Amino acid sequence: MKKVIKSMRGFTLIELMVTIIIIGVLASIAIPMYRANVQRAIKSEADANMGTIRTALRVYYAEFGNYPTATAAKPWNISNLNIDSTDVIGKYYAASTYTVTSTSSAYTIYATGSGESDGLDRKMVTDGTISDQ
């Protein structure tokens, strides 16, 4: 009474192994690309906020003829530029992570990462060039 149905076939072990290998190769390519895109998105937050600070510095320069300089008696912070701290706060970079070094004619803005953005430090100079620190 045994009937053998020849039309029903399963996957062989070789076919399953080939499928697993293909999935592994695709994952090994996709995961680093995903991580690079996440880091680029995190950096873009810092870049946008540094652009806000740069705009405020340019307005200050237009008004006073020089950039604000820090002294021991009056350390530099974003309130010197009438920027609300909520203007430069984000998910990955807090307002306190942005620092500026400046002379009367030039400045450099730094964004120091921490937490998820640790190691993703950025720098913007007077001409607007942004680079990794």
C-alpha positions as CSV (number, residue, x, y, z in Angstrom):
1,M,0.0,0.0,0.0
2,K,2.9,2.3,-0.1
3,K,2.6,4.9,-2.8
4,V,5.6,6.9,-3.8
5,I,4.7,10.3,-5.1
6,K,7.5,11.4,-7.4
7,S,6.3,15.0,-7.9
8,M,6.9,15.9,-4.2
9,R,10.5,16.8,-3.7
10,G,12.2,18.8,-1.0
11,F,15.4,20.9,-0.9
12,T,18.6,19.1,-0.8
13,L,21.3,19.9,1.8
14,I,23.5,21.4,-0.9
15,E,20.7,23.8,-2.1
16,L,20.1,24.9,1.5
17,M,23.9,25.5,2.1
18,V,24.1,27.6,-1.1
19,T,21.2,29.7,0.0
20,I,22.8,30.3,3.4
21,I,26.1,31.3,1.8
22,I,24.4,33.7,-0.5
23,I,22.5,35.3,2.5
24,G,25.8,35.5,4.4
25,V,27.6,37.3,1.5
26,L,24.8,39.8,1.1
27,A,24.7,40.5,4.8
28,S,28.5,41.0,4.9
29,I,28.1,43.7,2.2
30,A,24.9,45.4,3.5
31,I,25.9,45.8,7.2
32,P,29.0,48.0,6.7
33,M,27.1,50.1,4.1
34,Y,24.3,50.6,6.7
35,R,26.7,51.6,9.4
36,A,28.4,54.1,7.1
37,N,25.0,55.7,6.2
38,V,24.1,56.0,9.9
39,Q,27.4,57.7,10.6
40,R,26.9,60.1,7.7
41,A,23.4,61.0,9.0
42,I,24.8,61.7,12.5
43,K,27.5,63.9,11.0
44,S,25.0,65.8,9.0
45,E,23.3,66.9,12.3
46,A,26.5,68.4,13.5
47,D,27.1,70.1,10.1
48,A,23.7,71.7,10.1
49,N,24.1,73.0,13.6
50,M,27.6,74.3,12.9
51,G,26.0,76.1,9.9
52,T,23.6,77.8,12.3
53,I,26.5,78.9,14.5
54,R,28.4,80.1,11.4
55,T,25.4,82.2,10.4
56,A,25.2,83.8,13.8
57,L,29.0,84.5,13.7
58,R,28.6,86.2,10.3
59,V,25.8,88.4,11.7
60,Y,27.9,89.3,14.7
61,Y,30.8,90.2,12.3
62,A,28.5,92.3,10.1
63,E,27.2,94.2,13.2
64,F,30.5,94.7,15.1
65,G,33.2,94.3,12.5
66,N,34.9,91.4,14.2
67,Y,34.2,88.0,15.5
68,P,33.7,87.5,19.3
69,T,36.8,86.5,21.1
70,A,36.9,84.6,24.4
71,T,38.8,85.7,27.4
72,A,39.2,84.2,30.9
73,A,36.8,86.8,32.2
74,K,34.2,86.2,29.5
75,P,34.4,82.7,28.0
76,W,32.9,82.1,24.6
77,N,29.5,80.3,24.3
78,I,26.6,80.4,22.0
79,S,24.7,82.9,24.1
80,N,27.3,85.5,23.0
81,L,25.6,85.2,19.6
82,N,22.0,85.4,20.8
83,I,21.5,81.8,19.8
84,D,18.9,79.9,21.8
85,S,20.5,76.5,22.9
86,T,17.5,74.8,21.3
87,D,18.6,76.0,17.9
88,V,21.7,73.8,18.0
89,I,20.5,70.8,20.0
90,G,19.8,67.5,18.3
91,K,19.5,63.8,18.9
92,Y,23.3,63.1,18.8
93,Y,25.0,66.4,19.6
94,A,24.0,68.6,22.6
95,A,24.4,72.4,22.5
96,S,27.3,72.0,25.0
97,T,29.3,69.9,22.5
98,Y,29.9,72.9,20.2
99,T,32.9,75.1,20.9
100,V,34.4,78.0,18.9
101,T,37.9,79.4,18.9
102,S,38.1,82.8,17.3
103,T,40.2,85.8,16.6
104,S,38.8,89.1,15.5
105,S,39.1,87.9,11.8
106,A,38.7,84.1,11.8
107,Y,37.0,81.3,13.7
108,T,36.8,77.6,14.0
109,I,33.7,75.7,15.2
110,Y,34.1,72.3,16.8
111,A,31.4,69.7,17.3
112,T,32.6,67.0,19.8
113,G,30.6,63.8,19.7
114,S,29.6,61.7,22.7
115,G,27.3,58.7,23.2
116,E,26.2,57.4,19.8
117,S,28.2,60.1,18.1
118,D,31.4,59.4,20.0
119,G,34.4,59.6,17.7
120,L,32.4,61.6,15.0
121,D,34.0,64.9,15.8
122,R,33.6,67.7,13.2
123,K,35.3,71.0,12.5
124,M,34.2,74.1,10.4
125,V,36.5,76.9,9.5
126,T,35.8,80.5,8.5
127,D,35.3,79.8,4.8
128,G,32.7,77.1,5.6
129,T,34.9,74.1,5.0
130,I,33.8,71.1,7.1
131,S,36.0,68.2,8.0
132,D,36.5,65.4,10.5
133,Q,38.7,66.4,13.5
